[in-house]
Amino acid sequence: METLLFTLRENGLALIFTNVLLEQLGLPLPAIPTLILAGVISVDGTLSPVTVLGTALLASTFADLAWYLAGKYHGHRVLALMCRVSLSPDSCVRQTESTFGRYGVLSLLFAKFVPGLSTIAPPLAGATGVSVTQFIIANTFGAFLWAGAGIGMGMIFYRQIDTVLNFLTQFGAGAGMLIGALLAVYIAWKWFDRWRFLRALRLARISVSELYELMEQGAEPVILDVRSATIREADKRMIPGAIAVDFDNLDVLFESLPPDREVIVYCSCPNDVSAAKVAKALHAKGLVRVRPLAGGIDAWINAGYTSASLST
Protein backbone atom coordinates (compact mmCIF):
# COMPACT_ATOMS: atom_id res chain seq x y z
CA MET A 1 0.00 0.00 0.00
CA GLU A 2 2.87 2.37 0.75
CA THR A 3 4.19 1.67 -2.74
CA LEU A 4 0.84 2.52 -4.33
CA LEU A 5 0.52 5.72 -2.31
CA PHE A 6 4.10 6.69 -3.16
CA THR A 7 3.44 6.06 -6.86
CA LEU A 8 0.27 8.14 -6.68
CA ARG A 9 2.13 11.00 -5.02
CA GLU A 10 4.98 10.90 -7.54
CA ASN A 11 3.14 9.92 -10.74
CA GLY A 12 -0.48 10.34 -9.72
CA LEU A 13 -2.04 11.69 -12.89
CA ALA A 14 -0.25 9.21 -15.17
CA LEU A 15 -1.32 6.28 -12.97
CA ILE A 16 -4.92 7.51 -12.79
CA PHE A 17 -5.10 8.05 -16.55
CA THR A 18 -3.64 4.59 -17.29
CA ASN A 19 -5.84 2.77 -14.75
CA VAL A 20 -9.07 4.40 -15.91
CA LEU A 21 -8.19 3.93 -19.58
CA LEU A 22 -7.42 0.22 -19.18
CA GLU A 23 -10.53 -0.46 -17.09
CA GLN A 24 -12.80 1.29 -19.59
CA LEU A 25 -11.17 -0.66 -22.41
CA GLY A 26 -12.34 -3.82 -20.64
CA LEU A 27 -9.40 -5.05 -18.57
CA PRO A 28 -10.21 -6.34 -15.04
CA LEU A 29 -8.28 -3.49 -13.37
CA PRO A 30 -10.81 -1.57 -11.23
CA ALA A 31 -10.06 2.14 -11.12
CA ILE A 32 -12.30 3.11 -8.20
CA PRO A 33 -9.69 2.10 -5.55
CA THR A 34 -7.14 4.31 -7.31
CA LEU A 35 -9.59 7.21 -7.48
CA ILE A 36 -10.45 6.79 -3.80
CA LEU A 37 -6.75 6.87 -2.86
CA ALA A 38 -6.28 9.90 -5.11
CA GLY A 39 -9.09 11.57 -3.16
CA VAL A 40 -7.33 10.72 0.10
CA ILE A 41 -4.01 12.28 -0.86
CA SER A 42 -5.70 15.28 -2.48
CA VAL A 43 -6.79 16.34 1.00
CA ASP A 44 -3.20 17.31 1.87
CA GLY A 45 -2.79 19.18 -1.42
CA THR A 46 -0.52 16.64 -3.14
CA LEU A 47 -3.01 16.36 -5.99
CA SER A 48 -5.76 18.70 -7.07
CA PRO A 49 -9.16 16.94 -6.99
CA VAL A 50 -10.22 18.97 -10.02
CA THR A 51 -7.14 17.83 -11.95
CA VAL A 52 -7.69 14.21 -10.87
CA LEU A 53 -11.31 14.39 -12.03
CA GLY A 54 -10.31 15.92 -15.35
CA THR A 55 -7.68 13.22 -15.91
CA ALA A 56 -10.19 10.47 -15.19
CA LEU A 57 -12.75 12.04 -17.54
CA LEU A 58 -10.18 12.35 -20.33
CA ALA A 59 -9.10 8.69 -20.02
CA SER A 60 -12.69 7.49 -19.84
CA THR A 61 -13.68 9.52 -22.90
CA PHE A 62 -10.79 8.13 -24.98
CA ALA A 63 -11.66 4.52 -24.17
CA ASP A 64 -15.44 4.88 -24.41
CA LEU A 65 -15.29 6.83 -27.67
CA ALA A 66 -13.10 4.11 -29.18
CA TRP A 67 -15.71 1.46 -28.22
CA TYR A 68 -18.53 3.70 -29.49
CA LEU A 69 -16.88 4.13 -32.90
CA ALA A 70 -16.11 0.41 -33.07
CA GLY A 71 -19.77 -0.36 -32.42
CA LYS A 72 -20.92 2.27 -34.90
CA TYR A 73 -18.81 1.01 -37.80
CA HIS A 74 -18.51 -2.70 -37.02
CA GLY A 75 -21.81 -3.38 -35.26
CA HIS A 76 -22.48 -7.02 -34.46
CA ARG A 77 -18.81 -8.02 -34.89
CA VAL A 78 -17.81 -5.83 -31.95
CA LEU A 79 -20.74 -7.09 -29.88
CA ALA A 80 -19.66 -10.66 -30.62
CA LEU A 81 -16.16 -9.75 -29.42
CA MET A 82 -17.65 -8.42 -26.19
CA CYS A 83 -19.37 -11.79 -25.75
CA ARG A 84 -16.11 -13.67 -26.20
CA VAL A 85 -14.12 -11.70 -23.63
CA SER A 86 -16.87 -11.65 -21.02
CA LEU A 87 -16.25 -13.63 -17.83
CA SER A 88 -19.99 -13.96 -17.33
CA PRO A 89 -21.49 -17.44 -17.82
CA ASP A 90 -24.09 -15.89 -20.12
CA SER A 91 -21.60 -14.76 -22.75
CA CYS A 92 -24.15 -12.61 -24.51
CA VAL A 93 -24.42 -10.40 -21.39
CA ARG A 94 -28.18 -10.31 -21.97
CA GLN A 95 -28.92 -8.47 -18.76
CA THR A 96 -26.75 -5.51 -19.78
CA GLU A 97 -28.26 -5.51 -23.27
CA SER A 98 -31.72 -5.46 -21.71
CA THR A 99 -30.79 -2.55 -19.47
CA PHE A 100 -29.49 -0.54 -22.41
CA GLY A 101 -32.52 -1.47 -24.46
CA ARG A 102 -34.83 -0.24 -21.70
CA TYR A 103 -33.13 3.10 -20.96
CA GLY A 104 -31.26 3.82 -24.19
CA VAL A 105 -28.79 6.68 -24.06
CA LEU A 106 -29.87 7.50 -20.48
CA SER A 107 -28.24 4.25 -19.34
CA LEU A 108 -24.88 5.96 -19.97
CA LEU A 109 -25.58 8.16 -16.95
CA PHE A 110 -25.29 5.20 -14.57
CA ALA A 111 -23.54 2.57 -16.74
CA LYS A 112 -20.19 2.83 -14.98
CA PHE A 113 -21.77 1.86 -11.68
CA VAL A 114 -23.15 -1.40 -13.14
CA PRO A 115 -20.71 -4.30 -13.73
CA GLY A 116 -20.83 -5.41 -17.36
CA LEU A 117 -22.91 -2.47 -18.56
CA SER A 118 -19.91 -0.16 -18.17
CA THR A 119 -18.00 -1.92 -20.96
CA ILE A 120 -20.80 -2.94 -23.28
CA ALA A 121 -22.83 0.32 -23.22
CA PRO A 122 -20.48 2.37 -25.49
CA PRO A 123 -20.37 -0.13 -28.39
CA LEU A 124 -24.11 -0.77 -27.99
CA ALA A 125 -24.71 2.98 -28.25
CA GLY A 126 -22.70 3.11 -31.47
CA ALA A 127 -24.31 -0.02 -32.92
CA THR A 128 -27.86 1.17 -32.21
CA GLY A 129 -27.47 4.58 -33.83
CA VAL A 130 -27.04 6.93 -30.87
CA SER A 131 -25.56 10.16 -32.27
CA VAL A 132 -21.98 11.02 -31.33
CA THR A 133 -23.15 14.28 -29.69
CA GLN A 134 -25.70 12.48 -27.52
CA PHE A 135 -23.14 9.85 -26.64
CA ILE A 136 -20.40 12.29 -25.62
CA ILE A 137 -22.77 14.39 -23.49
CA ALA A 138 -24.41 11.47 -21.67
CA ASN A 139 -21.21 9.44 -21.33
CA THR A 140 -19.19 12.39 -20.03
CA PHE A 141 -21.82 13.19 -17.43
CA GLY A 142 -21.94 9.53 -16.39
CA ALA A 143 -18.13 9.42 -16.11
CA PHE A 144 -18.25 12.64 -14.06
CA LEU A 145 -20.64 11.03 -11.56
CA TRP A 146 -18.60 7.80 -11.41
CA ALA A 147 -15.15 9.37 -11.02
CA GLY A 148 -16.50 12.11 -8.75
CA ALA A 149 -18.02 9.49 -6.46
CA GLY A 150 -14.68 7.69 -6.09
CA ILE A 151 -12.67 10.86 -5.48
CA GLY A 152 -15.35 12.23 -3.16
CA MET A 153 -15.35 9.06 -1.06
CA GLY A 154 -11.60 9.39 -0.60
CA MET A 155 -11.89 13.03 0.46
CA ILE A 156 -14.81 12.50 2.84
CA PHE A 157 -13.55 9.32 4.50
CA TYR A 158 -9.82 10.02 4.28
CA ARG A 159 -9.26 9.57 8.01
CA GLN A 160 -10.89 6.14 8.10
CA ILE A 161 -9.18 5.06 4.86
CA ASP A 162 -5.84 6.26 6.17
CA THR A 163 -6.34 4.12 9.28
CA VAL A 164 -7.06 1.07 7.12
CA LEU A 165 -4.01 1.77 4.95
CA ASN A 166 -1.79 2.05 8.01
CA PHE A 167 -3.15 -1.27 9.25
CA LEU A 168 -2.46 -2.97 5.90
CA THR A 169 1.00 -1.40 5.74
CA GLN A 170 1.96 -3.30 8.89
CA PHE A 171 1.66 -6.51 6.88
CA GLY A 172 3.99 -5.18 4.17
CA ALA A 173 4.19 -7.26 1.01
CA GLY A 174 1.89 -9.87 2.53
CA ALA A 175 -1.14 -7.58 2.14
CA GLY A 176 -0.41 -7.01 -1.53
CA MET A 177 0.10 -10.72 -2.11
CA LEU A 178 -3.20 -11.49 -0.36
CA ILE A 179 -5.12 -8.97 -2.48
CA GLY A 180 -3.48 -10.32 -5.65
CA ALA A 181 -4.30 -13.88 -4.66
CA LEU A 182 -7.94 -13.00 -3.98
CA LEU A 183 -8.19 -11.32 -7.38
CA ALA A 184 -6.65 -14.35 -9.09
CA VAL A 185 -9.06 -16.69 -7.27
CA TYR A 186 -12.02 -14.53 -8.32
CA ILE A 187 -11.03 -14.56 -12.01
CA ALA A 188 -10.28 -18.30 -11.91
CA TRP A 189 -13.66 -19.00 -10.31
CA LYS A 190 -15.49 -16.95 -12.95
CA TRP A 191 -13.77 -18.88 -15.74
CA PHE A 192 -14.50 -22.21 -14.04
CA ASP A 193 -18.14 -21.23 -13.52
CA ARG A 194 -18.40 -20.32 -17.19
CA TRP A 195 -16.81 -23.63 -18.26
CA ARG A 196 -19.14 -25.60 -15.98
CA PHE A 197 -22.15 -23.71 -17.28
CA LEU A 198 -21.27 -24.39 -20.91
CA ARG A 199 -20.58 -28.05 -20.19
CA ALA A 200 -24.02 -28.42 -18.64
CA LEU A 201 -25.61 -26.96 -21.76
CA ARG A 202 -24.10 -29.41 -24.25
CA LEU A 203 -27.36 -30.35 -25.90
CA ALA A 204 -27.65 -32.05 -29.29
CA ARG A 205 -27.19 -29.21 -31.75
CA ILE A 206 -28.27 -28.99 -35.35
CA SER A 207 -25.84 -27.74 -37.99
CA VAL A 208 -26.72 -25.00 -40.44
CA SER A 209 -26.54 -27.48 -43.32
CA GLU A 210 -29.03 -29.77 -41.56
CA LEU A 211 -31.37 -26.86 -40.93
CA TYR A 212 -31.12 -25.81 -44.58
CA GLU A 213 -32.00 -29.34 -45.68
CA LEU A 214 -35.05 -29.36 -43.41
CA MET A 215 -36.24 -26.09 -44.93
CA GLU A 216 -35.61 -27.33 -48.48
CA GLN A 217 -37.51 -30.55 -47.80
CA GLY A 218 -40.57 -28.59 -46.70
CA ALA A 219 -40.39 -29.75 -43.08
CA GLU A 220 -41.22 -26.18 -41.98
CA PRO A 221 -39.21 -26.08 -38.74
CA VAL A 222 -40.11 -23.35 -36.28
CA ILE A 223 -37.03 -21.10 -36.07
CA LEU A 224 -36.63 -18.88 -33.02
CA ASP A 225 -34.31 -15.87 -32.92
CA VAL A 226 -33.55 -15.39 -29.21
CA ARG A 227 -31.09 -12.52 -29.55
CA SER A 228 -32.01 -9.47 -27.49
CA ALA A 229 -33.98 -6.69 -29.16
CA THR A 230 -30.90 -4.47 -28.89
CA ILE A 231 -28.71 -6.96 -30.74
CA ARG A 232 -31.36 -7.50 -33.43
CA GLU A 233 -31.55 -3.74 -33.90
CA ALA A 234 -27.77 -3.59 -34.38
CA ASP A 235 -27.62 -6.71 -36.57
CA LYS A 236 -30.74 -6.94 -38.72
CA ARG A 237 -29.76 -10.22 -40.38
CA MET A 238 -32.19 -13.04 -39.69
CA ILE A 239 -32.69 -16.59 -40.93
CA PRO A 240 -35.67 -16.52 -43.33
CA GLY A 241 -38.90 -17.27 -41.48
CA ALA A 242 -37.37 -16.83 -38.03
CA ILE A 243 -39.53 -15.52 -35.20
CA ALA A 244 -38.07 -12.91 -32.87
CA VAL A 245 -38.57 -14.15 -29.32
CA ASP A 246 -38.61 -12.39 -25.96
CA PHE A 247 -36.17 -14.35 -23.84
CA ASP A 248 -38.12 -13.53 -20.67
CA ASN A 249 -41.52 -14.66 -21.94
CA LEU A 250 -40.98 -18.38 -22.46
CA ASP A 251 -44.30 -19.46 -20.90
CA VAL A 252 -46.31 -17.65 -23.56
CA LEU A 253 -43.90 -18.89 -26.24
CA PHE A 254 -44.26 -22.51 -25.13
CA GLU A 255 -48.05 -22.39 -25.45
CA SER A 256 -47.79 -21.29 -29.09
CA LEU A 257 -45.25 -23.87 -30.29
CA PRO A 258 -46.56 -26.92 -32.20
CA PRO A 259 -45.31 -30.12 -30.55
CA ASP A 260 -45.12 -32.03 -33.86
CA ARG A 261 -42.59 -29.77 -35.59
CA GLU A 262 -38.86 -29.25 -35.17
CA VAL A 263 -38.03 -26.13 -33.15
CA ILE A 264 -34.64 -24.58 -33.87
CA VAL A 265 -33.24 -21.86 -31.60
CA TYR A 266 -30.39 -19.55 -32.55
CA CYS A 267 -28.52 -16.55 -31.19
CA SER A 268 -25.23 -14.81 -31.94
CA CYS A 269 -23.35 -15.94 -28.84
CA PRO A 270 -20.12 -17.92 -28.70
CA ASN A 271 -21.01 -21.50 -27.75
CA ASP A 272 -24.67 -20.70 -28.55
CA VAL A 273 -25.26 -20.02 -24.86
CA SER A 274 -28.56 -18.12 -25.06
CA ALA A 275 -29.96 -20.55 -27.64
CA ALA A 276 -28.95 -23.51 -25.47
CA LYS A 277 -30.57 -21.96 -22.40
CA VAL A 278 -33.86 -21.42 -24.22
CA ALA A 279 -33.75 -24.91 -25.76
CA LYS A 280 -33.08 -26.43 -22.36
CA ALA A 281 -35.95 -24.48 -20.77
CA LEU A 282 -38.40 -25.49 -23.51
CA HIS A 283 -37.25 -29.09 -23.29
CA ALA A 284 -37.87 -29.05 -19.53
CA LYS A 285 -41.44 -27.88 -20.21
CA GLY A 286 -42.03 -30.95 -22.36
CA LEU A 287 -41.07 -29.81 -25.86
CA VAL A 288 -38.95 -32.71 -27.10
CA ARG A 289 -38.05 -31.66 -30.65
CA VAL A 290 -36.08 -28.51 -29.83
CA ARG A 291 -32.40 -27.93 -30.65
CA PRO A 292 -29.93 -25.00 -30.66
CA LEU A 293 -28.37 -24.05 -34.00
CA ALA A 294 -24.62 -24.60 -33.92
CA GLY A 295 -22.84 -21.34 -34.63
CA GLY A 296 -26.02 -19.27 -34.71
CA ILE A 297 -26.68 -16.56 -37.28
CA ASP A 298 -22.98 -16.12 -38.05
CA ALA A 299 -22.57 -19.78 -39.04
CA TRP A 300 -25.66 -19.49 -41.25
CA ILE A 301 -24.32 -16.43 -43.07
CA ASN A 302 -20.77 -17.79 -43.31
CA ALA A 303 -22.12 -20.95 -44.94
CA GLY A 304 -23.45 -18.79 -47.78
CA TYR A 305 -27.16 -19.12 -47.04
CA THR A 306 -29.44 -16.18 -47.62
CA SER A 307 -30.79 -14.09 -44.78
CA ALA A 308 -33.88 -12.01 -44.25
CA SER A 309 -33.60 -8.43 -43.03
CA LEU A 310 -35.33 -7.22 -39.91
CA SER A 311 -37.70 -4.46 -40.92
CA THR A 312 -37.28 -1.15 -39.15
SEZA-53633 format. One record per residue: x, y, z of N, C-alpha, C in turn. Coordinates in steps of 0.001 Angstrom, whole numbers, plus 500000, padded with zeros to 6 digits. Each point is the difference from the previous one (the first is absolute). Example, Ala and Ser with C-alpha at 12.3 -4.5 7.8 and 13.67 -1.06 7.14 Angstrom:
REM residues 2
513190494310507800499110501190500000500900501200500000499650501050499280500820501190500060499230501090500730
//
This chain:
REM residues 312
500815498803500000499185501197500000500861501264500000501111499962500756500898501147499990500526500245498598500286498916499276500512500141498638498977500674499106498714499573500121498958500602499182499826501470500332499999500320501288499855501401500402501186500826499522501208499428500100501181500717499531499908500258498496499576498969499252499859500143498551498963501065499663498907500014500748498962501008499766500527501405500279500793500133501047500535501322500340501018500470498953500787499052499476501049500371499046499495500050498558499134499061499643499531499915498600498479499843499963499333500755500862498566499818500196499152500085498748500153501053499232499139500210498846500228498937498923501264499621499800500295498966499000499390498662500416500106499666501286499435498747500498498482500006499884499378501108500369498540500109499930499537499879498555500657500717499098499620499946498588500112498569499471501124499331500297500226498643499490498980499021500573499751500085501307499075499068500657498582500151499451499534501243499900498646500236499487499891499565498540501010500326499213499986499641498584499906498485499824500842499257500722500022498548499853498701499365500490499450500521501107498735499438500487498880500235498996499923501202499446498924500306499058500188499287498669501223499568499711500225499194498803499588498549500216499749499626501273499487498666500281500887499113500840501173500482500409500880499178500825499496499965501441500179498856500698499520499886501384500919500722500982500147501326499827500859500810500864499160501144500559499237499756501055499082501014500528500699501300500351499423501110499539500628501304500216499473500709501241498857499575500519499421500679501159500961500030501200500693498883500339500956500085501118501069501070499777500483500115498764501001501022499691499427501395500155498754500189499550499366501316500124499739500346501464499622498991500794499788500248501427501303500428500671501091499285499690501301500363500577500449501378499521499691500321498746500326501334499489499231501060500779498746499680500346499220500927500819500608500173501376500520498907500562500628500065501327501194500936499991500904499814499039501228500816500011499757501419499464498847500213499359499699501364499550499631500897501180499644499382501130499635500786501176501193500809500498501214499419499895501183500737500476500609500884498916499336500099498839500472500891498954500988499396499034500332498702500164500949499356499083499454499989498578498722499704499870499328500028498704498779500904500083499685500630498901498789500811499936498829499103499623498915499989500801498855499148499650499398500346498641500068501266499635499476500414498694500852499405498880501324500024500190500905499432498999499837498489499912499832499337501149499778498554500018498715499660499249498943500760500276498723499764499322500135500212498504500677501053499594500185500260498579500798498908499310501017499483500687500817498913499442499167498740499811499184499685501001499138498822499904498986500147498875499421501190499858499037500234498919500650499869498636501213500511499862500701499927498716500282498545499624500505499212500952500298498588499730498732499234499665498943500249500761498737499313499758499449500337498624500084501255499615499478500435498699500758499334498859501328499935500102500798499344498958499559498556499796499919499250501110499649498582499905498573499811499513499073500738500584498583499817499660499707500433498571500655501064499543499780500455498626500537498973499006501123499351500357500536498948499132499003498853499873499396499572501126498990498933499956498750500457499247499616501246500197498816500533499294500207499942498491501154500479499527500280500006498566500112498580499452500580499103500810500082498598499570498599499421499830499110500289500938498630499525499885499261500633498838500264501268499750499324500728498931500364499457498620501286499679499815500461499605498667500147498487499814499992499248501092500162498556499869498877499210500646499062500692500647498762499412500471500122498673500705499329498980499420499881498709500670501352499311500207501007500324499174501311499369500187500610500417501340499854501275500330500531500489501270499216499416501161498673499902499850499185499431501067500342498531500207500314499295498921500421498598500129501334499914500748500887500965499735501276500035500712499767500215501494499065500876500341499685500236501400499519498711500652499229499208499262499530498715500527501174499083500309500976499982499102501107499055500137500905500316501174500169501297500320500924500357501073499297500090501347498675499860500009499270500099501258500304498811500898500136500273501314500180498930500980498660499446500455498919500657499596498681499575500449499619498679499368499339499096500737499547498743499403499102500220498812499121501006500040499180500320498850500800500934499126500720499428499036500964500768499207499383501129499218498713499959499783499356501067499237499605501171500876500402499959501290499717501074500949498605500581499776499012499113499966498630500396499679499449501036500972500358499883501267499453500927500971500429501432499690501281500188499607500456501336499684499374500500498709499792499105499039499325500391498766498578500457500308499327499266500890498631500329500360499932501358500685500970500264500869500030501294500689500172501138499010500922499827499049500211501045499003498771500150499109499392498864499656498809500051499176498859500726500689499910499885501326498913500624500749500217501506500151501236500418500287500249501409500308500700500766498876500523499282499009500647500676498881501185500830500436500130501182499419501159500847500273500064500421501468498861500026500696499998500374501413500753498998500857500141498757499513500736498995500770501466500396500155500500500867499122501392500443500093500233500838501256498923500543500569500138500824501198500386499163501221499595498717500010500316499159501145500758498736499607500370499877498734500616498761499495501254499615500766500816500962500371501286499683500624499849499458501420498805500119500553499759499448501329499485498565499928499726499504498783499413498673499825501017499080499332500458498952500702500962499070499380499459499435498690500837499962498981499582499492498694499474501097499108499035500769500497499417501070499197501027501068499676500943500224500911501026501017499799500768499786498703500352498747499699500795499712498814499153499866498753498827499406500124499216499710498798499129501171499545499727500967500890499118501117499630500555500852498849501292500379499996500498500825498887499860499349498629500452498727499793499800499416498669498529499776499662499157499713500993498573499879499745499415501328499537500456501097500617499530501321499591500358500269498545501241499660499614500407500198498617499242499107499046499807498731500388499341499030499117498523500297499811499377500633500982498559500261499919499666501405499508501005500742499538499718501266499330499926501226500878500447499930501251500050501195500836500991500990499377499616501259499864500880500983499360501233500247500861501087500393499353501252500214500723499846501123501017499194501035499677499789501105500942499270499517501243498910499237499792499274499441501137500894499108500841500795499195499324500871499070500714501004500743500863500691500984499420501043500714500744499408500727501206498844500634499807499384500742501110499597499054501128499244498950499664499515499073501028501146499228500636500945499534499184501109499205500526500916500833500886500250501249499612500859500870500801499356500295501351498697500247499988499318500261501261500010498759500891499803498827499387500066498756500763501380499767500583501049500274499207501372499848500489500293500991501117499427501201499888500165501022501047499425499500501328498801499418499939499382499474501226500820498857500586500475499098499122500746498820500443501339500392500613500795500775499277501322500402500499499855500923501210499019500900499939499774500912501127499631499257501264499235498914499858499615499208501170501223499372500647500911499454499175501206499382500542500898501009500697500249501122499330500859501037500584499352500578501258498688500235499922499277500558501145500046499079501211499878498694499773500079499054501114501357500090500690501061500123499190501335500112500577500160501267500823499427501100499537500123501274500697499159500030501276498815499404499946499098500036501158500460499045501100500443498799499583500366498980500982501510499801500089500768501065499759501445499830499929500600499549501329499417500417501111500548499589501296499831498493500206498800499510499720499735498569500157500840499167499025500094500485498751500777499269498992501476500001500366500462501114500529501405500084500407500292499004501124499039499826500906500167499025501080500115498587499440499127499684499037500038498682499369501325499783499280500461501027499281501267499884499267501170499781500950499974500696501121501075499807500984499977498579500554498790499469500203499874498631500490500565499005498984499644500199498712500478499097498956501507500128499812500522501212500201501430500227499820500821499163500986499430499738501170500712499204500997500296498584499492499197499548499049500208498662499452500950500011498799500409501190499575500969500126498917499550499322498723500932499248499395499716499348498717498916498943500127499800499479501206498981498966500192498610500485499636499684501273500297498682500537499675499793500058498499501054500448499292499884500063498541499862498618499383500738499042500543499905498633499489498610499410500260499436500318501167498656499499500321498963500579499052500070501305499745499051500638499085500148499417498595501262499816499553500223499417498682499479498578499901500186499242501078499522498618500010498480499949499941499345500884500760498535500041499981499483500362498610500661500942499339499601500382498646500174498836499034501120499281500128500244498851499128498963498907500237499648499765501257498985498985500326498659500398499405499665501280500094498718500483499457499918499763498494501063500379499266500005499826498551499968498517499642500767499184500727500014498560499730498624499391500245499334500436501050498663499473500299499004500371498904500084501251499527499085500432498933500196499170498738501249499721499647500266499181498825499524498563500207500217499455501198499539498648500297498478499931499961499338501005500556498540500041500003499470500058498576500677500771499154499592500081498601500188498647499303501145499347500246500256498695499377498966498981500458499677499987501285499030499064500542498610500254499415499673501274499848498706500363499431499880499500498559501041500242499206499962499580498605499974498483499878500707499314500875500008498540499967498605499450500289499292500649500915498661499534500353499001500223498876500333500912499086499072500322498914500361499317498687500774498944500051500379499288498770498842499127499517499030500653499396498869499284499435500330499588498569499209499092499453500166499621498593499678501203499129500989500467499264499795501166499149499722499560498571499431500905499230499771499756498591500928500928499221500597499493498937500903500827499202499189500850499029500637501029499461499294500866499062499635499242498720500858499053499599499682499221498798498783499101500231499895499437501211498838499172500325498729500834500045500097501198500553498835500881500027499584500374498586500967500307499143499692500365498621499290498850499280500471498788500244499361498838499375498554499843500468499763500213501294498636499925500515499091501003499296500511501214499821499211501053499364499746499663498527501024499450499323499860499647498596499033498831499797499936499113500982499127498834499898498550500317500361499755501247500398498639500393500344499559499571501382500957499712500876499656499561501359499439501139500851500232501245499566499502501186500687500350500027501494501293499967500329500371500105501413499662501387500544499653500052501252499778501287500663501368500525500427500383501173499509501328500553500275499840501203500923500674499964501123499888501055501006501294500795500098499898501309499832501134500908500170499927500541501424500905499544500877499929500394501408501043501059500364500547500677498994500864501134500301499173501100500655500641500857500779499265501093500627499544500993498936498997500784500331499493501004499065501101500982499611500882500312500944501098500923499714500952499434498969500334498716500140500897499358499043499331499898498640498717499664499966499304499902498705499926501351499313499915501072500803499974501332499410501354500335499380501079499546500656501346500269499482500351499094498825499501498775500024500299499016498960498677499469499453499541500588498916498659499713499484499910498706499193501102499281499872499965498730499277499187498973500787499161499268499280499222498940500622499909498817499050499859498804500545499737498831499167498579500128499474499779499787498696498661500155499429498948499204500787498914500685500343498906499363500718500172499958501501501117500522500507500239499953501441499036500918500743499693499616501225499112500776500860500829500615501123499925501326500131500712500677501086499298499694501318500765499559500979499433499507501252500503500827501175499102500289500923500358500645501258500523498929500946501244500099500333500671499002500839499287499799501339499367501081500498499397499943501332498522499638499980499494499549498854498579499687499899499810498584499458500730499047500559500004498644499468498692499260500241499261500348501050498730499313500264499008500231498876499871501255499574499107500324498891500497499356498717501322500012499797500588499397498807499689498506499950500166499312501119499785498560500041498579499633499575499032500775500435498602499707499671499734500096498503500792500782499278499732500227498580500796499078499077500889499178500555500853499160499160499333498654499711499958499602498726499406498699499653500914498854500424499484499017500729500853498922500506500467499023498923499389500051498801500327499018498964501014500526498983500555501176500233500970500563499056501330500245500694501066499957499196501333500314500520500044501476500414500592500271501146500190501379500466501500500250500094500466500974499232501427500326499949500204501377500624500938500091500917500252501243500731501401500497499670500111501283499666501342500535499716500204501357500644501268500333500197500392501308500523501274500423499270500745500925500575501278500396499398501112499901501038499813499110500974500956499854501096501038498928499710501242500197500460500952498898499964499437498835500810500159498794499489499504498791500653498477499927500025499329500914499299498537499960499879499329499989501368500528500775500938499553499920501383498519500349500164499585501144499461498596500398500172499062499013499325500369499539498801499174499025499291499900498707500799501108499558500581499998498772500794499145500148501247500047501180500624499190500224501193498517499933499674499600500630498896498589499974499612499579498583499628500850499307499233499679498625499604499856499102501217500882500178500967499938499195501211498721500291500782499623501287500083498785500378500730498750499444499320499948500080498667498849499466499269499936498480500110501173499371499973500044498545500137499480499579501371500351500772501033499546499690501356498486500139500139499402500850499150498545500182500035499263498899499233500766499145499313499378498888499301500104500044498491500679501003499459500177500089498552501238499184499622499791498857499377501094499056499760500836500378498781499358500443498941500708500228498727500514501436499906500892500371500903500564501341500011501517499895500097500707500732499115501459499954499965500587501376499715501165500315500620500709501244499656500687499843498642500166501108499299500709499998498722501479500247500253500835499065499622501442500140500209500553501187499217500615500914500718500608501160499351499076501177499806498694499788500185499050501097499926499937500696498653499607501254500014499798500770498769501295500155499224501117500108500703501284500176499302500360498769499183499767498804500563500287498767499259499096499898498778498753500424500140499057499965498878500486500892498854500391501220500339500469500951498980501323499537499402500909499534500851501313499561499511499909498789499080498928499220500156499809498833499135499450500396498629499689501279499823499532500484498707498489499967499807499256499727501067498552499979499867499448501417500090498870500203499363499402501322499968499412500364501346499833501279500235499404500448501261498901500992499687499041500062500912498969501023499930500549501235500696499321501117499871500412501223500647498890500461500910500357500286501248499020500468500963499492501358499570498708500124499840499431501275499580500092501005501117500195501249499663500129501057500992498712500771500141
//
